[in-house]
Amino acid sequence: MRTVRGPDGRTYLLVKQSSDASRVRDPETGEERHLPNDDLEAVSGESPLETAARAVPEPARRILVAVPTERGLGLLVDLVDRGPLPVVDLLGAYDLCESDLHGLLTEFRAADLVAEATVYGERGYEATDAAKEGIELLRASE
């Protein structure tokens, strides 16, 4: 499988190629169609697997890539549901050591899933809009 660009400027996955035309799949819809080979341009530097991942909405993809464990997912869900929360409350509420909590929050900050916040005059964290939207999308798929 390869990533190609069609005459409409959209990115497709090349599923099968014959002498005159190719079957391509739209990564966002899964719809397949045939396009003339002369109308397709190879896209360099983009993995076909990364292209296929676009079937998942970006906010949900961000969570799937950034959250390493169910405990981490639980932390993010709790911040979405109850946040913003002070660090002191986070340390007291979960079975995470300070180092593990800090590691998860650092990963979440790097992925723009949480942001630092001041809560009751203390340092804390809150879920970003991207985290809220991503969790909403994941919950809707139940």
C-alpha positions in Angstrom: 0.0 0.0 0.0 1.2 3.5 -0.8 0.0 7.0 -0.2 -1.0 8.9 -3.3 -2.6 12.3 -4.2 -5.5 12.4 -6.7 -6.4 15.0 -9.3 -8.7 16.6 -6.7 -5.7 17.2 -4.3 -7.0 14.7 -1.8 -4.8 12.0 -0.3 -5.7 8.4 -0.9 -4.3 4.9 -0.2 -3.4 3.0 -3.3 -5.0 -0.4 -2.9 -4.4 -2.0 -6.2 -2.7 -0.9 -9.4 -3.3 -2.2 -12.9 -1.8 -1.0 -16.2 -4.3 1.9 -16.8 -6.0 2.6 -13.5 -5.7 2.1 -9.8 -8.1 1.4 -7.0 -7.7 3.9 -4.2 -9.3 4.3 -0.8 -10.3 7.6 0.9 -8.7 7.2 4.3 -11.4 9.4 6.0 -14.5 7.6 4.6 -13.2 4.2 3.5 -14.8 4.7 0.1 -12.9 3.1 -2.8 -12.9 4.2 -6.4 -10.8 3.8 -9.6 -8.7 6.6 -10.9 -6.4 6.7 -14.0 -2.7 6.1 -13.1 -1.7 9.3 -14.9 -3.9 11.3 -12.4 -2.1 9.9 -9.3 1.0 11.3 -7.7 3.0 9.5 -5.1 3.2 11.2 -1.7 6.7 10.9 -0.3 7.5 11.0 3.4 4.0 9.8 4.5 3.5 6.3 5.7 0.4 4.6 4.4 -0.4 3.6 7.9 -0.4 7.2 9.0 -2.7 8.0 6.1 -5.0 5.1 7.2 -5.1 6.5 10.7 -6.9 9.5 9.5 -10.1 7.4 9.6 -10.1 8.3 13.3 -11.0 11.9 14.1 -7.9 13.9 15.2 -8.9 14.6 18.8 -9.5 10.9 19.4 -6.2 10.0 17.5 -4.3 12.4 19.8 -5.6 10.6 22.9 -4.9 7.1 21.4 -1.3 8.1 20.6 -0.5 10.0 23.9 -2.2 7.7 26.5 0.0 4.7 27.4 -2.2 2.8 29.8 -5.7 2.4 31.1 -4.6 4.2 34.3 -3.5 7.1 32.2 -6.8 7.1 30.3 -8.6 7.1 33.6 -6.6 10.1 34.8 -7.5 12.0 31.6 -11.2 11.0 31.8 -11.3 12.2 35.4 -9.7 15.5 34.5 -12.3 15.9 31.8 -15.2 15.0 34.1 -14.1 16.7 37.4 -11.3 19.1 36.4 -9.5 21.4 36.9 -8.0 19.7 39.9 -5.1 20.7 42.2 -2.0 18.5 42.1 -2.5 17.8 45.8 -5.9 16.3 45.0 -4.5 14.3 42.1 -1.8 12.8 44.3 -4.3 11.9 47.0 -7.0 10.5 44.8 -5.2 7.9 42.7 -2.9 5.0 43.2 -0.1 6.8 41.3 3.2 7.8 42.8 4.3 11.3 42.3 6.8 10.3 39.6 4.2 8.3 37.6 1.6 11.1 37.9 4.2 13.7 36.8 5.2 11.5 33.8 1.6 11.1 32.6 0.8 14.8 33.0 4.0 15.7 31.1 3.0 13.4 28.2 -0.5 14.9 28.3 0.9 18.5 28.3 3.1 17.6 25.3 0.1 16.3 23.4 -2.0 19.4 24.4 -4.4 17.3 26.3 -4.0 19.1 29.7 -2.8 22.5 30.7 -1.5 23.9 34.0 -4.1 25.8 36.0 -4.4 27.5 39.3 -7.1 25.8 41.4 -8.0 27.2 44.8 -4.7 29.1 44.7 -2.7 25.9 44.1 -1.0 24.5 41.1 -3.2 22.1 39.2 -4.2 20.8 35.8 -7.2 21.0 33.6 -8.3 19.1 30.4 -8.0 21.1 27.2 -10.7 21.4 24.6 -8.9 18.8 22.5 -9.0 16.3 25.4 -12.7 17.0 26.0 -13.6 16.5 22.4 -11.4 13.4 22.1 -13.0 11.7 25.1 -16.5 12.7 23.9 -15.7 11.0 20.5 -14.3 7.9 22.2 -17.4 7.7 24.5 -19.7 8.0 21.6 -18.2 4.9 20.0 -19.5 2.7 22.8 
